[in-house]
Amino acid sequence: MGNLIVRTDRWLLAPTPEQVKHLERTEKMYRSYARALIGVVFTHFDQIMSAESSCAATERLIHATKNNPNPRYQYFGRNFYKFPSYLRRAIIQGAIGQVSSFVTCYSRWQQGRRSKTTASPPTLNAVTNLHVVLYRGQCILFEEDAVQIKVYNGKEWVWEKIAVVQRRERHNLPNSKSLSPSLVMNHKGVFLAIPFEVTPPKLGKPQKVCGVDLGLNTIAVASIVSPDGTVTARRFFNDCAADIDRRDKRLQAIRHKARLTMRKTGKLCHRFCQSIYRKAHNINRQICQLVSRQLVNWAVEHGAEVIVLENLKGWRPKGGKRGSSLRQRFHGWMKSRLAQLITEKFEELGGKVEFVFARGTSSNAFDGSGAVKRSKSNYALATFRTGKQYNADLSASYNIAARYWLKTIKATRRNRSGSVPGGSSRTEPRIPGLLCHLWS
């Protein structure tokens, strides 16, 4: 690919209780400075944006120097004594961005571009939750197992050495470059969010692709397919059985509570079972992280340069009765999240992710024998017209990979269903693209 990609790693810090107080004071002062500065930027927004350097124009209004001894706003010099210049410039950029966003939204509202005719005008929010940006060499220094951060201890700015107890691996990559990190403090702890510029390696012409079918019973089924239709590897990604059981127990608890509530009141209240839904959603997100990493590593291990997924954007389920467990599982199916994570991880390694038309991949046999018949007791089992029984998701992964190859060799029309043309005079091909079409 050769395109620059920015990814952020989170490093866990282990500060002492005294250092936590210093970090909290630093964050509080940083946000107080930003809150005061937003009003100044909004008042002089046209002047700042028309200047050659918006940051320098803002500094002339608030910061006293030898050439500018009396800035218009003395408040910042009196209340933020010896505030580090690099922190000040980071706040200026953040304030300009927030005011610019408000001006744009307000201009759209004045032009009548609103979600509804009675929509209220946007408001400028000066209470920001900005994270402290630490410029490398000026506000933060990296050591082997620790970092030195410039913090405010209540009287002056000092350097504090804080241990790093957990980090990721991107800093060891030869094709990555670290940028200035941000200090993140929340109920989970103290972290450094470090962005990395990653330059993916350039790969040659694809020789193998990995077709992936995303499902409900099996999270993902993948197969490695060559241009001639040879399947060299296949795998079922269903190793998160414990996480799935934990999620299903919470969903079952929601159904039980919903039945009891409907019997008593006849309706469900706002934010019904919100905490249980949140836990189930977080388990789903964790499953997506694990499966996407396993799938990408497996595809790279088998030499696949392209991962092919179904285009499920805008898909809506038709099965499942109202209030049934199947409808609930469809609602929690994180197909988009899984596709997004696979794309992000694989592109970072230099690969490419393609999407093909989804209709007919599971309902048609990969050998061209026609539509399959799904078992009512085991929906993952498909029976071909020849009497052969096969896993429906595995057959679908073959067809998904085949549709990419058929599109690549121009056997199909662009933006169509990834099919080979039949003998009919109709404009749409009547036989969907299957693995058997690569054999011929």
C-alpha positions in Angstrom: 0.0 0.0 0.0 2.6 2.5 1.0 0.1 4.9 2.7 0.9 6.3 6.1 -1.3 5.0 8.9 -1.6 6.4 12.4 -2.3 3.9 15.2 -2.4 4.7 19.0 -1.0 2.4 21.7 -1.9 2.7 25.3 0.8 2.4 27.9 -0.2 1.9 31.6 1.7 3.9 34.2 2.2 3.2 37.9 2.5 6.6 39.7 2.7 6.9 43.4 -0.2 8.6 45.3 1.7 11.8 45.5 2.4 11.7 41.7 -1.3 11.1 41.1 -2.1 14.4 42.9 0.5 16.2 40.7 -1.0 14.7 37.6 -4.5 15.7 38.6 -3.3 19.3 39.3 -1.7 19.4 35.9 -4.8 18.2 34.1 -7.0 20.6 36.1 -4.8 23.6 35.2 -4.6 22.5 31.5 -8.4 22.4 31.2 -8.8 25.7 33.1 -6.4 27.3 30.6 -8.4 25.8 27.7 -11.7 27.0 29.2 -10.5 30.6 29.4 -8.8 30.5 26.0 -11.9 29.3 24.1 -13.7 32.6 24.7 -10.7 34.6 23.5 -10.4 32.5 20.3 -14.1 32.9 19.6 -14.0 36.7 20.1 -11.1 37.1 17.7 -11.8 34.1 15.4 -11.8 36.0 12.1 -8.5 37.8 13.0 -6.9 34.5 14.1 -7.9 32.5 11.1 -6.8 35.3 8.6 -3.3 35.5 10.1 -0.4 33.7 8.6 0.0 31.6 11.8 -3.1 31.1 13.9 -1.1 29.9 16.8 1.2 32.9 16.8 -1.7 35.3 16.4 -3.4 33.8 19.5 -0.2 34.0 21.5 0.1 37.7 20.8 -3.2 38.2 22.5 -2.5 36.3 25.7 1.3 35.9 26.1 3.8 38.6 27.2 7.2 38.6 25.5 10.0 41.1 25.0 8.5 42.3 21.7 5.0 42.1 23.1 5.2 43.3 26.8 1.5 44.2 27.1 -0.8 41.6 25.5 -4.5 42.4 25.4 -5.5 39.7 27.9 -3.3 39.9 31.0 -5.4 37.2 32.8 -3.3 34.3 31.5 0.0 35.8 32.7 -1.3 36.4 36.2 -3.2 33.2 36.7 -1.0 30.7 34.9 2.5 31.7 35.9 5.4 30.0 34.0 2.9 27.9 32.1 5.0 25.7 29.7 5.0 27.1 26.1 4.5 23.7 24.5 1.4 23.0 26.6 0.1 26.5 25.8 0.5 25.8 22.0 -1.2 22.5 22.3 -4.2 24.1 24.1 -4.3 26.9 21.4 -4.6 24.3 18.7 -7.4 22.4 20.6 -9.3 25.7 21.3 -9.1 26.7 17.6 -10.4 23.4 16.5 -13.3 23.5 19.0 -14.3 27.0 18.0 -14.0 26.2 14.3 -16.3 23.3 14.7 -18.9 25.4 16.5 -18.7 28.2 13.8 -19.3 25.6 11.1 -22.2 24.0 12.9 -23.8 27.3 13.6 -23.4 28.4 10.0 -25.2 25.3 8.8 -28.0 25.9 11.3 -28.4 29.5 10.0 -28.6 28.1 6.4 -31.4 25.8 7.5 -29.4 22.6 7.3 -30.9 21.0 10.4 -32.0 17.6 11.5 -35.5 19.0 12.0 -37.1 22.4 11.6 -37.5 23.0 15.3 -33.8 22.1 16.1 -32.2 24.5 18.6 -29.0 26.3 17.6 -25.7 24.8 18.6 -23.9 26.2 21.6 -20.3 26.8 22.3 -19.1 24.6 25.1 -16.1 25.9 26.9 -16.0 23.1 29.5 -13.6 20.8 27.7 -12.3 17.4 28.6 -9.0 17.8 26.8 -6.2 15.4 27.6 -2.7 16.9 28.4 -0.6 16.7 25.2 3.1 16.0 26.1 5.6 17.1 23.5 8.6 14.8 23.3 11.7 16.3 24.8 9.9 19.3 26.3 7.2 17.8 28.5 8.1 14.1 28.5 11.3 12.0 28.3 11.3 8.3 27.6 13.5 5.8 29.5 13.9 2.1 29.4 11.1 1.2 31.9 9.9 4.6 32.9 9.0 8.1 31.7 9.7 11.6 33.0 6.8 14.0 32.8 6.7 17.7 33.5 3.9 18.2 36.1 2.6 21.0 38.3 3.0 20.3 42.0 0.9 23.2 43.2 3.8 25.7 43.3 6.0 25.1 40.3 6.6 22.8 37.3 8.8 19.9 38.1 9.9 16.6 36.5 8.5 13.4 37.9 9.8 9.9 37.0 6.9 7.4 36.6 7.2 3.7 36.0 5.7 2.1 32.9 4.2 -1.3 33.8 2.4 -2.3 30.5 3.1 -1.3 26.9 2.3 -2.5 23.4 4.7 -3.6 20.6 4.5 -0.8 18.0 7.5 1.0 19.4 9.6 -2.0 18.4 8.5 -2.0 14.8 11.2 -0.7 12.3 8.6 1.0 10.1 6.9 3.0 12.9 7.6 6.5 14.3 6.2 7.7 17.6 4.5 11.1 18.0 3.7 13.2 21.0 1.6 11.3 23.5 -1.4 12.4 25.6 -1.9 11.8 29.3 -5.2 10.0 30.0 -6.6 9.7 33.5 -9.8 7.9 34.3 -11.3 5.4 36.8 -9.2 2.6 35.3 -5.8 4.3 35.9 -3.2 6.5 34.4 -2.2 5.9 30.7 -0.1 7.4 27.9 -1.9 7.4 24.6 1.0 7.3 22.1 0.3 7.7 18.4 2.6 5.9 15.9 3.0 6.6 12.3 3.2 3.2 10.6 4.3 2.8 7.0 2.9 -0.6 5.8 5.1 -2.7 3.6 4.3 -2.9 -0.1 3.0 -6.3 -1.3 3.1 -7.7 -4.8 0.3 -9.0 -6.9 -2.1 -11.2 -4.9 -1.6 -14.9 -5.3 -3.9 -16.0 -2.5 -6.9 -14.5 -0.8 -8.7 -15.3 2.4 -12.4 -15.5 2.2 -14.2 -14.9 5.5 -17.9 -15.6 6.3 -19.1 -13.9 9.5 -21.9 -15.7 11.3 -23.9 -16.1 14.5 -23.3 -19.7 15.4 -19.7 -19.6 14.3 -18.1 -16.2 14.7 -16.0 -16.5 11.5 -15.1 -19.2 9.0 -12.1 -18.5 6.7 -10.5 -20.3 3.8 -7.4 -19.6 1.7 -8.2 -19.8 -2.1 -5.9 -19.5 -5.1 -6.9 -18.0 -8.5 -7.5 -21.5 -10.0 -10.0 -22.3 -7.2 -7.6 -24.4 -5.1 -8.4 -24.3 -1.4 -5.2 -24.6 0.6 -6.4 -24.0 4.1 -9.5 -23.5 6.2 -10.3 -22.7 9.8 -13.3 -22.1 12.1 -12.8 -19.2 14.5 -14.9 -20.2 17.5 -12.3 -20.3 20.3 -14.2 -17.8 22.5 -16.7 -20.2 23.8 -16.3 -19.1 27.4 -16.9 -15.4 26.4 -19.9 -16.4 24.3 -21.4 -18.3 27.3 -20.9 -15.2 29.5 -22.6 -13.0 27.0 -25.5 -15.4 26.4 -26.2 -15.7 30.2 -26.5 -11.9 30.4 -28.8 -11.9 27.4 -30.9 -14.6 28.9 -31.2 -12.6 32.1 -32.4 -9.6 30.1 -35.1 -11.8 28.4 -36.2 -13.1 31.8 -36.5 -9.6 33.3 -38.3 -8.3 30.3 -41.0 -11.0 30.6 -41.6 -10.3 34.2 -41.7 -6.5 33.6 -44.2 -6.9 30.7 -46.5 -9.0 32.8 -46.6 -6.3 35.5 -46.5 -3.0 33.6 -47.1 -3.9 30.0 -44.1 -1.9 28.8 -40.4 -1.5 29.3 -39.0 1.6 30.9 -36.3 3.9 29.3 -32.8 2.3 29.6 -34.2 -1.0 30.6 -31.4 -3.3 31.9 -28.8 -0.8 30.8 -26.0 -2.2 32.9 -26.5 -5.7 31.7 -26.7 -4.6 28.1 -23.4 -2.7 28.6 -21.7 -5.8 30.0 -22.9 -7.9 27.1 -21.8 -5.3 24.6 -18.3 -5.1 26.2 -18.0 -8.9 26.0 -18.9 -8.7 22.3 -16.2 -6.1 21.7 -13.6 -8.3 23.4 -14.6 -11.2 21.2 -14.2 -9.0 18.1 -10.7 -8.0 19.2 -9.6 -11.6 19.8 -11.1 -13.0 16.7 -9.9 -10.2 14.4 -6.3 -10.6 15.7 -6.4 -14.4 15.3 -7.9 -14.2 11.8 -5.3 -11.6 10.5 -2.4 -13.6 11.9 -3.8 -16.8 10.3 -4.2 -15.1 6.9 -0.6 -13.7 7.1 0.7 -17.1 8.1 -0.8 -18.7 5.0 0.4 -15.9 2.6 -2.9 -14.2 1.9 -2.5 -10.7 0.5 -6.2 -9.9 0.5 -9.0 -10.6 3.0 -12.4 -10.8 1.4 -15.6 -10.0 3.4 -19.3 -9.8 2.6 -20.7 -6.3 2.2 -23.3 -6.3 4.9 -23.8 -2.5 5.2 -27.5 -1.8 5.6 -28.3 -5.4 6.2 -31.5 -6.0 8.2 -32.6 -9.4 9.7 -35.8 -11.0 8.4 -35.8 -14.0 10.7 -36.8 -14.2 14.4 -40.1 -13.4 16.0 -40.6 -10.3 18.1 -39.0 -10.8 21.5 -37.3 -14.0 20.5 -33.7 -15.0 21.3 -32.8 -15.1 17.6 -33.9 -11.5 17.1 -31.9 -10.5 20.2 -28.8 -12.3 18.8 -29.2 -10.5 15.4 -29.4 -7.2 17.3 -26.1 -7.9 19.1 -24.3 -9.3 16.0 -21.2 -7.0 15.7 -20.5 -7.7 12.1 -19.5 -4.1 11.3 -17.2 -3.9 14.3 -15.5 -7.1 13.4 -15.0 -6.0 9.7 -13.6 -2.7 10.9 -11.1 -4.3 13.2 -10.0 -6.8 10.5 -9.5 -3.9 8.1 -7.5 -1.8 10.5 -5.2 -4.7 11.6 -4.6 -6.1 8.1 -3.9 -2.8 6.4 -1.3 -2.0 9.0 0.6 -5.1 7.8 0.4 -4.1 4.2 -2.6 -6.2 3.2 -5.9 -5.1 1.6 -9.5 -5.8 2.6 -12.2 -6.2 -0.2 -15.9 -6.5 0.1 -18.1 -8.5 -2.3 -21.9 -8.8 -2.8 -23.3 -11.1 -0.1 -26.4 -12.5 -1.6 -26.2 -16.2 -2.6 -22.9 -17.0 -0.9 -24.5 -19.3 1.7 -27.6 -20.5 -0.2 -25.7 -21.8 -3.2 -23.3 -24.8 -3.2 -19.7 -24.0 -4.0 -19.6 -27.0 -6.5 -22.4 -25.4 -8.7 -25.0 -28.0 -7.9 -27.5 -25.3 -7.0 -29.3 -24.1 -4.0 -28.7 -25.9 -0.7 -31.2 -27.1 1.9 -30.4 -26.1 5.5 -31.1 -28.5 8.3 -33.8 -27.3 10.8 -32.1 -28.9 13.8 -28.6 -27.7 12.8 -28.7 -24.6 10.6 -25.0 -24.7 10.0 -25.4 -28.0 8.1 -26.3 -27.7 4.4 -27.3 -30.5 2.1 -26.5 -30.1 -1.6 -28.7 -31.3 -4.4 -26.3 -34.2 -5.0 -27.0 -35.4 -1.4 -23.6 -34.2 -0.2 -23.7 -32.6 3.3 -21.3 -29.7 4.0 -20.9 -26.9 6.5 -22.8 -23.9 5.1 -20.5 -21.3 6.5 -17.4 -23.0 5.0 -19.0 -23.3 1.6 -19.9 -19.6 1.9 -16.3 -18.7 2.6 -15.2 -20.5 -0.6 -17.8 -18.5 -2.7 -16.8 -15.2 -1.1 -13.1 -15.7 -2.1 -14.2 -16.8 -5.5 -16.2 -13.7 -6.1 -13.1 -11.6 -5.5 -11.2 -13.6 -8.1 -14.0 -13.4 -10.6 -14.2 -9.7 -10.2 -10.4 -9.4 -10.5 -10.2 -11.4 -13.8 -13.1 -9.3 -15.2 -15.5 -12.2 -15.3 -18.2 -10.0 -13.8 -19.5 -6.5 -14.2 -18.5 -3.8 -11.8 -20.7 -3.3 -8.7 -22.9 -6.3 -9.6 -23.5 -9.4 -7.6 -20.1 -10.9 -8.3 -21.6 -13.4 -10.8 -20.8 -15.0 -14.1 -23.2 -14.3 -16.9 -25.8 -17.0 -17.9 -27.3 -17.8 -21.2 -30.3 -15.5 -20.7 -30.7 -12.2 -22.4 -31.5 -10.5 -19.1 -29.1 -7.8 -18.0 -28.5 -9.4 -14.6 -26.5 -12.7 -14.6 -28.7 -15.5 -13.3 -26.0 -17.7 -11.7 -24.1 -16.2 -8.7 -20.3 -16.4 -8.7 -19.2 -19.6 -7.1 -16.0 -21.5 -6.5 -16.7 -23.9 -9.3 -16.5 -21.1 -11.8 -12.8 -20.7 -11.0 -12.2 -24.4 -11.9 -13.2 -23.8 -15.5 
